[in-house]
């Protein structure tokens, strides 16, 4: 009940946020928040550390951008196509990776993601290092003009709420309980008769599809799809977002994404811009050494220890 009230309060805050902050910045935060939540589904609730999630973010962005530029379809269909493409790529990656465990799983996902990066670097339709520029936002359902930043923000908010609800529903379903059992004790889950690799594979597909949904939406927000979104640095950033917010918590990745994106946005424009990666590295070290549960995890522990 308390979580439901908190979610309603946060949604109300998100609805009025454009009155105080630039809507494009807020939309960027929501895109990365969805990306981090998708990654957290895999790491926090299945125990799988992927170093290749940027491949799905970038794939969704490139497919959506290409269709918006060349086919003239409506944005919701282009986003759907990007999401499906990311899910299909995730199905291929997952089939190859879930049979491995620990560092071997992480290295397989990283290697596959690097293959995708070099594919997009060389593919003619991506424009290589120049990226896809001038992606039109189009009209939602042929009615709402997304070139208006406020309309675009509320569209992104609706997508984020859908993705957040889907992750929340997955976690609290019987399927999600099996995922947690696999995370906590894979051998016991196997002994109980569960097809562990199948459950991991399905979770990987869901996570990759939602990451692609975030990438597709981000392309429309910035009207740009570039190699930055598919580079391994992006996979590192989403890990940082999840760790800072709190691995295995539902709202933690949202808070972590907001913190990292805000830090990048406000520091990159000044003299500290040259040191942004050093600062992010320092944040990562402090988080791992002192706040291993992340911001939300520490708050939960504090509440449990002092108010239970």
C-alpha positions as a Markdown table, in Angstrom:
| # | Residue | x | y | z |
|---|---|---|---|---|
| 1 | Unk | 0.0 | 0.0 | 0.0 |
| 2 | Unk | 2.8 | 2.4 | 0.9 |
| 3 | Unk | 4.6 | 1.6 | -2.4 |
| 4 | Unk | 1.4 | 2.3 | -4.3 |
| 5 | Unk | 1.0 | 5.7 | -2.6 |
| 6 | Unk | 4.7 | 6.5 | -3.3 |
| 7 | Unk | 4.3 | 5.6 | -7.0 |
| 8 | Unk | 1.2 | 7.8 | -7.3 |
| 9 | Unk | 3.0 | 10.7 | -5.7 |
| 10 | Unk | 6.0 | 10.2 | -8.0 |
| 11 | Unk | 3.7 | 10.1 | -11.0 |
| 12 | Unk | 2.0 | 13.3 | -9.9 |
| 13 | Unk | 5.4 | 14.9 | -9.5 |
| 14 | Unk | 6.5 | 13.8 | -13.0 |
| 15 | Unk | 3.3 | 15.3 | -14.5 |
| 16 | Unk | 4.1 | 18.7 | -13.1 |
| 17 | Unk | 7.9 | 18.6 | -13.5 |
| 18 | Unk | 8.0 | 20.4 | -16.9 |
| 19 | Unk | 6.8 | 23.5 | -15.2 |
| 20 | Unk | 10.1 | 23.7 | -13.4 |
| 21 | Unk | 12.6 | 21.8 | -15.6 |
| 22 | Unk | 13.4 | 21.7 | -19.3 |
| 23 | Unk | 11.2 | 18.9 | -20.8 |
| 24 | Unk | 13.9 | 17.5 | -23.1 |
| 25 | Unk | 16.2 | 17.0 | -20.1 |
| 26 | Unk | 13.4 | 15.3 | -18.2 |
| 27 | Unk | 12.6 | 13.1 | -21.2 |
| 28 | Unk | 16.3 | 12.1 | -21.4 |
| 29 | Unk | 16.2 | 11.1 | -17.7 |
| 30 | Unk | 13.1 | 9.0 | -18.3 |
| 31 | Unk | 14.7 | 7.2 | -21.3 |
| 32 | Unk | 17.8 | 6.3 | -19.3 |
| 33 | Unk | 15.7 | 5.4 | -16.3 |
| 34 | Unk | 13.8 | 2.9 | -18.4 |
| 35 | Unk | 17.1 | 1.6 | -19.7 |
| 36 | Unk | 18.4 | 1.1 | -16.2 |
| 37 | Unk | 15.2 | -0.6 | -15.0 |
| 38 | Unk | 15.5 | -3.0 | -17.9 |
| 39 | Unk | 19.1 | -3.8 | -17.0 |
| 40 | Unk | 18.2 | -4.2 | -13.4 |
| 41 | Unk | 15.6 | -6.8 | -14.2 |
| 42 | Unk | 18.5 | -9.0 | -15.4 |
| 43 | Unk | 21.1 | -8.1 | -12.8 |
| 44 | Unk | 19.0 | -7.5 | -9.7 |
| 45 | Unk | 16.4 | -10.2 | -10.1 |
| 46 | Unk | 18.1 | -12.9 | -12.1 |
| 47 | Unk | 21.7 | -12.3 | -11.1 |
| 48 | Unk | 23.1 | -11.9 | -14.6 |
| 49 | Unk | 25.6 | -9.2 | -15.3 |
| 50 | Unk | 25.5 | -8.1 | -19.0 |
| 51 | Unk | 28.2 | -6.0 | -20.4 |
| 52 | Unk | 26.4 | -5.7 | -23.7 |
| 53 | Unk | 23.1 | -4.0 | -23.1 |
| 54 | Unk | 24.1 | -1.0 | -25.1 |
| 55 | Unk | 23.6 | -3.1 | -28.2 |
| 56 | Unk | 19.9 | -3.2 | -27.6 |
| 57 | Unk | 19.6 | 0.5 | -26.8 |
| 58 | Unk | 21.4 | 1.3 | -30.0 |
| 59 | Unk | 19.5 | -1.2 | -32.1 |
| 60 | Unk | 16.2 | 0.2 | -31.1 |
| 61 | Unk | 17.4 | 3.7 | -31.8 |
| 62 | Unk | 18.8 | 2.9 | -35.3 |
| 63 | Unk | 15.8 | 0.9 | -36.4 |
| 64 | Unk | 13.4 | 3.6 | -35.3 |
| 65 | Unk | 15.5 | 6.4 | -36.8 |
| 66 | Unk | 15.8 | 4.6 | -40.1 |
| 67 | Unk | 12.1 | 4.0 | -40.4 |
| 68 | Unk | 11.2 | 7.5 | -39.4 |
| 69 | Unk | 13.6 | 8.9 | -42.0 |
| 70 | Unk | 12.9 | 6.6 | -44.9 |
| 71 | Unk | 9.4 | 5.1 | -44.5 |
| 72 | Unk | 7.3 | 7.9 | -43.2 |
| 73 | Unk | 5.4 | 5.7 | -40.7 |
| 74 | Unk | 4.0 | 7.1 | -37.5 |
| 75 | Unk | 6.3 | 7.2 | -34.5 |
| 76 | Unk | 4.5 | 4.6 | -32.4 |
| 77 | Unk | 5.0 | 2.1 | -35.2 |
| 78 | Unk | 8.6 | 3.0 | -35.6 |
| 79 | Unk | 9.2 | 2.6 | -31.8 |
| 80 | Unk | 7.3 | -0.7 | -31.9 |
| 81 | Unk | 9.6 | -1.9 | -34.7 |
| 82 | Unk | 12.7 | -0.8 | -32.8 |
| 83 | Unk | 11.5 | -2.6 | -29.7 |
| 84 | Unk | 10.8 | -5.8 | -31.6 |
| 85 | Unk | 14.2 | -5.7 | -33.3 |
| 86 | Unk | 15.9 | -5.3 | -29.9 |
| 87 | Unk | 13.9 | -8.2 | -28.5 |
| 88 | Unk | 14.9 | -10.4 | -31.5 |
| 89 | Unk | 18.5 | -9.5 | -31.0 |
| 90 | Unk | 18.2 | -10.3 | -27.3 |
| 91 | Unk | 16.8 | -13.7 | -28.2 |
| 92 | Unk | 19.9 | -14.4 | -30.3 |
| 93 | Unk | 22.3 | -13.1 | -27.7 |
| 94 | Unk | 20.5 | -14.8 | -24.8 |
| 95 | Unk | 20.5 | -18.2 | -26.5 |
| 96 | Unk | 24.2 | -17.9 | -26.9 |
| 97 | Unk | 25.0 | -16.4 | -23.4 |
| 98 | Unk | 22.6 | -17.9 | -20.8 |
| 99 | Unk | 24.4 | -21.3 | -20.9 |
| 100 | Unk | 27.4 | -19.5 | -19.3 |
| 101 | Unk | 27.7 | -18.2 | -15.8 |
| 102 | Unk | 29.4 | -15.4 | -14.0 |
| 103 | Unk | 32.3 | -13.6 | -15.7 |
| 104 | Unk | 31.9 | -15.9 | -18.8 |
| 105 | Unk | 28.3 | -14.7 | -19.3 |
| 106 | Unk | 29.5 | -11.1 | -19.0 |
| 107 | Unk | 32.3 | -11.6 | -21.5 |
| 108 | Unk | 30.1 | -13.3 | -24.0 |
| 109 | Unk | 27.6 | -10.4 | -23.9 |
| 110 | Unk | 30.4 | -7.9 | -24.3 |
| 111 | Unk | 31.9 | -9.7 | -27.3 |
| 112 | Unk | 28.5 | -9.9 | -29.0 |
| 113 | Unk | 27.8 | -6.3 | -28.3 |
| 114 | Unk | 31.2 | -5.3 | -29.8 |
| 115 | Unk | 30.3 | -7.2 | -33.0 |
| 116 | Unk | 27.1 | -5.2 | -33.2 |
| 117 | Unk | 29.1 | -2.0 | -32.6 |
| 118 | Unk | 31.4 | -2.7 | -35.6 |
| 119 | Unk | 28.4 | -3.7 | -37.7 |
| 120 | Unk | 26.7 | -0.4 | -37.1 |
| 121 | Unk | 30.1 | 1.4 | -37.6 |
| 122 | Unk | 30.4 | -0.1 | -41.1 |
| 123 | Unk | 26.7 | -0.3 | -42.2 |
| 124 | Unk | 25.8 | 2.4 | -44.8 |
| 125 | Unk | 22.3 | 3.1 | -43.3 |
| 126 | Unk | 23.8 | 4.2 | -40.0 |
| 127 | Unk | 26.1 | 6.9 | -41.5 |
| 128 | Unk | 28.9 | 5.6 | -39.4 |
| 129 | Unk | 30.5 | 8.1 | -37.0 |
| 130 | Unk | 28.2 | 10.8 | -38.3 |
| 131 | Unk | 25.1 | 9.0 | -37.1 |
| 132 | Unk | 21.5 | 9.5 | -38.2 |
| 133 | Unk | 20.8 | 13.2 | -37.8 |
| 134 | Unk | 17.5 | 15.0 | -38.3 |
| 135 | Unk | 15.3 | 12.1 | -37.4 |
| 136 | Unk | 11.7 | 13.5 | -37.6 |
| 137 | Unk | 9.5 | 13.1 | -34.5 |
| 138 | Unk | 6.4 | 12.8 | -36.6 |
| 139 | Unk | 2.8 | 12.9 | -35.3 |
| 140 | Unk | 1.6 | 10.4 | -32.7 |
| 141 | Unk | -1.3 | 8.4 | -34.2 |
| 142 | Unk | -1.4 | 11.0 | -36.9 |
| 143 | Unk | -2.9 | 13.5 | -34.4 |
| 144 | Unk | -0.3 | 14.8 | -31.8 |
| 145 | Unk | 2.7 | 16.7 | -33.1 |
| 146 | Unk | 5.7 | 15.4 | -31.2 |
| 147 | Unk | 7.9 | 18.3 | -32.4 |
| 148 | Unk | 6.4 | 20.2 | -29.4 |
| 149 | Unk | 8.8 | 19.4 | -26.5 |
| 150 | Unk | 6.0 | 19.2 | -23.9 |
| 151 | Unk | 4.0 | 16.7 | -26.0 |
| 152 | Unk | 7.1 | 14.7 | -26.5 |
| 153 | Unk | 7.8 | 14.6 | -22.8 |
| 154 | Unk | 4.4 | 13.3 | -21.9 |
| 155 | Unk | 4.6 | 10.7 | -24.6 |
| 156 | Unk | 8.0 | 9.6 | -23.1 |
| 157 | Unk | 6.4 | 9.6 | -19.7 |
| 158 | Unk | 3.6 | 7.3 | -20.9 |
| 159 | Unk | 6.2 | 4.9 | -22.3 |
| 160 | Unk | 8.2 | 4.9 | -19.1 |
| 161 | Unk | 5.2 | 4.2 | -17.0 |
| 162 | Unk | 4.3 | 1.3 | -19.3 |
| 163 | Unk | 7.8 | -0.1 | -19.1 |
| 164 | Unk | 8.0 | 0.4 | -15.3 |
| 165 | Unk | 4.7 | -1.3 | -14.8 |
| 166 | Unk | 5.7 | -4.2 | -17.0 |
| 167 | Unk | 8.9 | -4.7 | -15.0 |
| 168 | Unk | 7.0 | -4.4 | -11.7 |
| 169 | Unk | 4.4 | -6.9 | -12.9 |
| 170 | Unk | 7.0 | -9.3 | -14.1 |
| 171 | Unk | 8.9 | -9.2 | -10.8 |
| 172 | Unk | 5.8 | -9.9 | -8.7 |
| 173 | Unk | 4.4 | -12.6 | -10.9 |
| 174 | Unk | 5.1 | -16.4 | -10.4 |
| 175 | Unk | 7.6 | -16.1 | -13.2 |
| 176 | Unk | 9.4 | -13.4 | -11.3 |
| 177 | Unk | 9.5 | -15.5 | -8.1 |
| 178 | Unk | 11.2 | -18.3 | -10.1 |
| 179 | Unk | 13.8 | -15.7 | -11.4 |
| 180 | Unk | 14.5 | -14.7 | -7.8 |
| 181 | Unk | 14.9 | -18.3 | -6.8 |
| 182 | Unk | 17.4 | -18.8 | -9.7 |
| 183 | Unk | 19.3 | -15.7 | -8.5 |
| 184 | Unk | 19.5 | -16.9 | -4.9 |
| 185 | Unk | 20.2 | -20.6 | -5.5 |
| 186 | Unk | 20.4 | -21.8 | -9.1 |
| 187 | Unk | 21.2 | -25.4 | -8.1 |
| 188 | Unk | 18.1 | -25.6 | -5.9 |
| 189 | Unk | 15.9 | -24.1 | -8.6 |
| 190 | Unk | 17.2 | -26.8 | -11.0 |
| 191 | Unk | 16.6 | -29.6 | -8.5 |
| 192 | Unk | 13.0 | -28.4 | -8.2 |
| 193 | Unk | 12.5 | -29.1 | -11.9 |
| 194 | Unk | 12.7 | -25.6 | -13.3 |
| 195 | Unk | 14.3 | -25.2 | -16.7 |
| 196 | Unk | 16.7 | -22.5 | -15.5 |
| 197 | Unk | 18.2 | -21.6 | -18.9 |
| 198 | Unk | 14.8 | -21.1 | -20.3 |
| 199 | Unk | 13.7 | -18.8 | -17.6 |
| 200 | Unk | 17.0 | -16.8 | -18.0 |
| 201 | Unk | 16.5 | -16.6 | -21.7 |
| 202 | Unk | 13.0 | -15.2 | -21.4 |
| 203 | Unk | 14.1 | -12.7 | -18.8 |
| 204 | Unk | 17.0 | -11.7 | -21.2 |
| 205 | Unk | 14.5 | -11.1 | -24.0 |
| 206 | Unk | 12.2 | -9.0 | -21.9 |
| 207 | Unk | 15.2 | -6.9 | -20.6 |
| 208 | Unk | 16.6 | -6.4 | -24.1 |
| 209 | Unk | 13.2 | -5.4 | -25.6 |
| 210 | Unk | 12.7 | -2.8 | -22.9 |
| 211 | Unk | 16.2 | -1.5 | -23.4 |
| 212 | Unk | 15.5 | -1.2 | -27.1 |
| 213 | Unk | 12.2 | 0.6 | -26.2 |
| 214 | Unk | 14.3 | 3.1 | -24.3 |
| 215 | Unk | 16.7 | 3.6 | -27.2 |
| 216 | Unk | 13.9 | 4.0 | -29.7 |
| 217 | Unk | 12.3 | 6.7 | -27.6 |
| 218 | Unk | 15.6 | 8.4 | -27.0 |
| 219 | Unk | 16.2 | 8.7 | -30.8 |
| 220 | Unk | 12.9 | 10.6 | -31.2 |
| 221 | Unk | 13.6 | 12.9 | -28.2 |
| 222 | Unk | 17.0 | 14.0 | -29.6 |
| 223 | Unk | 16.2 | 13.3 | -33.3 |
| 224 | Unk | 19.5 | 11.5 | -33.4 |
| 225 | Unk | 20.9 | 7.9 | -33.4 |
| 226 | Unk | 24.6 | 7.5 | -33.0 |
| 227 | Unk | 27.4 | 5.1 | -32.2 |
| 228 | Unk | 27.5 | 6.5 | -28.6 |
| 229 | Unk | 24.3 | 4.5 | -27.8 |
| 230 | Unk | 25.8 | 1.2 | -28.9 |
| 231 | Unk | 29.4 | 1.7 | -27.5 |
| 232 | Unk | 30.5 | -0.4 | -24.5 |
| 233 | Unk | 30.9 | 2.8 | -22.5 |
| 234 | Unk | 27.1 | 3.0 | -22.5 |
| 235 | Unk | 26.9 | -0.5 | -21.0 |
| 236 | Unk | 29.2 | 0.7 | -18.3 |
| 237 | Unk | 27.1 | 3.7 | -17.6 |
| 238 | Unk | 23.9 | 1.7 | -17.1 |
| 239 | Unk | 25.7 | -0.5 | -14.7 |
| 240 | Unk | 26.8 | 2.6 | -12.8 |
| 241 | Unk | 23.2 | 3.9 | -12.8 |
| 242 | Unk | 21.9 | 0.7 | -11.4 |
| 243 | Unk | 24.6 | 0.4 | -8.7 |
| 244 | Unk | 24.2 | 4.0 | -7.5 |
| 245 | Unk | 20.4 | 3.7 | -7.3 |
| 246 | Unk | 20.3 | 0.2 | -5.8 |
| 247 | Unk | 20.6 | -3.2 | -7.5 |
| 248 | Unk | 17.5 | -5.4 | -6.9 |
| 249 | Unk | 15.3 | -2.5 | -5.9 |
| 250 | Unk | 12.4 | -1.4 | -8.2 |
| 251 | Unk | 12.8 | 2.3 | -8.0 |
| 252 | Unk | 16.6 | 2.4 | -7.4 |
| 253 | Unk | 17.6 | 2.4 | -11.1 |
| 254 | Unk | 15.3 | 5.4 | -11.7 |
| 255 | Unk | 17.0 | 7.4 | -9.0 |
| 256 | Unk | 20.4 | 6.3 | -10.2 |
| 257 | Unk | 19.7 | 7.3 | -13.8 |
| 258 | Unk | 18.4 | 10.7 | -12.6 |
| 259 | Unk | 21.5 | 11.2 | -10.6 |
| 260 | Unk | 24.0 | 10.2 | -13.3 |
| 261 | Unk | 22.2 | 12.0 | -16.1 |
| 262 | Unk | 21.9 | 15.2 | -14.0 |
| 263 | Unk | 25.6 | 15.0 | -13.1 |
| 264 | Unk | 26.6 | 14.6 | -16.7 |
| 265 | Unk | 24.3 | 17.4 | -17.8 |
| 266 | Unk | 25.4 | 20.0 | -15.3 |
| 267 | Unk | 29.1 | 19.2 | -15.1 |
| 268 | Unk | 29.8 | 18.7 | -18.8 |
| 269 | Unk | 29.1 | 22.4 | -19.7 |
| 270 | Unk | 31.7 | 23.9 | -17.4 |
| 271 | Unk | 35.3 | 23.5 | -16.5 |
| 272 | Unk | 34.6 | 20.2 | -14.9 |
| 273 | Unk | 33.5 | 18.7 | -18.2 |
| 274 | Unk | 37.0 | 17.4 | -18.9 |
| 275 | Unk | 37.0 | 15.5 | -15.7 |
| 276 | Unk | 33.5 | 14.0 | -16.0 |
| 277 | Unk | 34.7 | 10.4 | -16.4 |
| 278 | Unk | 37.0 | 10.8 | -13.4 |
| 279 | Unk | 34.2 | 12.0 | -11.3 |
| 280 | Unk | 31.9 | 9.2 | -12.5 |
| 281 | Unk | 34.7 | 6.7 | -11.6 |
| 282 | Unk | 35.0 | 8.2 | -8.2 |
| 283 | Unk | 31.3 | 8.0 | -7.6 |
| 284 | Unk | 31.4 | 4.3 | -8.7 |
| 285 | Unk | 34.3 | 3.6 | -6.2 |
| 286 | Unk | 32.5 | 5.3 | -3.3 |
| 287 | Unk | 29.3 | 3.5 | -4.1 |
| 288 | Unk | 30.9 | 0.1 | -4.2 |
| 289 | Unk | 33.0 | 0.7 | -1.1 |
| 290 | Unk | 30.5 | 2.5 | 1.1 |
| 291 | Unk | 27.0 | 2.2 | -0.3 |
| 292 | Unk | 26.9 | -1.3 | -1.8 |
| 293 | Unk | 23.1 | -1.4 | -1.6 |
| 294 | Unk | 22.8 | 1.9 | -3.5 |
| 295 | Unk | 20.9 | 4.9 | -2.4 |
| 296 | Unk | 17.5 | 3.2 | -2.3 |
| 297 | Unk | 19.0 | 0.1 | -0.7 |
| 298 | Unk | 20.6 | 2.1 | 2.1 |
| 299 | Unk | 17.3 | 3.9 | 2.7 |
| 300 | Unk | 15.5 | 0.6 | 3.0 |
| 301 | Unk | 18.1 | -0.7 | 5.4 |
| 302 | Unk | 17.9 | 2.5 | 7.5 |
| 303 | Unk | 14.1 | 2.2 | 7.7 |
| 304 | Unk | 14.3 | -1.5 | 8.6 |
| 305 | Unk | 16.8 | -0.9 | 11.3 |
| 306 | Unk | 15.3 | 2.2 | 12.9 |
| 307 | Unk | 11.5 | 2.1 | 12.3 |
| 308 | Unk | 10.6 | -1.6 | 12.2 |
